[in-house]
Amino acid sequence: MAIKTPSEGTAVVVGATFRVAGTTSPRTFTKPDGSVENEIPPSRVTYRLDGGASQLATALDAKWSAWEAKLRLTTPGPHTIVAVAQWSPPAGHTAEDTVTVNAVATPLNLIEPEPGGAVSIVDFPVVVTASHPNGIIGDSVRVRADAQDWVTLGQSGGRWQGRLRLNSDRVPAGGRQVPVDLQATSGDGLLHERSVQITAVDEIPPEVLDFTPHAGAKLPGTAVGTTVDVVVRAQDPGQGRLTSGIAAVETQVDGRSSLAKPTADPWIWRDRVFVPGADDHTITVRARDASDHPSAPVSHRVVVTSPADLRDLSRQTYLQDLLGFATEHLWTRAPSAPDAAAEPPYVTAGQLGEALGQD
């Protein structure tokens, strides 16, 4: 019985799986009756780590002439491995071998691509540092994100660099945790693995691209005002950035707010607002994404125009406006004298003043 690998004093990495392998040879036994049994192979091979319980190794052939086991150490420092070959009765016999290995801390470290371990773009850079007493095979360092394909990193000294790509540009409010797996092979052929997590977040505010009515628009209506559809086109934010999506679009008319409603197109939002007549008025639009980032406000000044057949009363005096309106729309009482001639209805300034409680 002999342990062939690892050799005495080999450095292995905490948390990494390593291989223990060895060989056995058939043995000759003398039976109780004095007869001899030649070339009897063992019936099994077990191993113990640091005096713990025995575990069954794996036979590599039918006679256990070669065997192996996979071990993983969780604490640094020296560890003792004992392998035991056992022969079944009546030959009943054992043989063993011992090796000591030294566990060192894991050599793989991810240098976070942005402060706080967060990324806000779909395609982002990564830097890995790796070291091992037996060295790191240069082209063996690779990483992957979101359990996608492995990416082999390029070496520059003791650092390996490359780029990873997330499987989606959408993130929920508050971001999401992205698993990143790292692998490297040391010079003794051992594979070392580590998994870390980074946070994918939406850090960019949304943008209002445009909206209608356009700036300077003349909105048909009356002297009182008009109701108009506000159609907003907004995005958050695209172009390789992570997005949590538009959550709300606010419209304001002269400071009075309302919320637009989404449409089948995620970029388009619609609201229906009242714009008062007379003078210019300001319509302002602002978007907010699911990560609570507000966009910059976008404002358009518009004016409500009355139909062309109505007179522009702003060019007359206030009293003339009232007289004209009353004469056209109000019927006065007929003359009280029996012989008075019928005349078209009209309102005098005195009658209007009396009606209004004025002299």
Secondary structure, DSSP 4 states (H G I P E B T S, - for coil): -EEEESPTT-EEETT-EEEEEEE---EEEE-TTS-EEEEEPPSEEEEEETT---EE-EESSTT-SEEEEEEE--S-EEEEEEEEEEE-TTT-EEEEEEEEEEEE----EEEPSSGGGEE-BSEEEEEEE---TT-B-GGG-EEEETT---EEPEEETTEEEEEEE-S-SB--TT-EEEEEEEEEEBTTS-EEEEEEEEEE---S--EEEEEESPTT-EEE--SSEEEEEEEEEEE---TTB-B--EEEEEEEETTEEEE-EE-SSTTEEEEEEEEESSSEEEEEEEEEETT-PBPPPEEEEEEEE--TTS--GGGS-HHHHHHHHHHHH-PPPPPSSTTPPP------HHHHHHHTT--
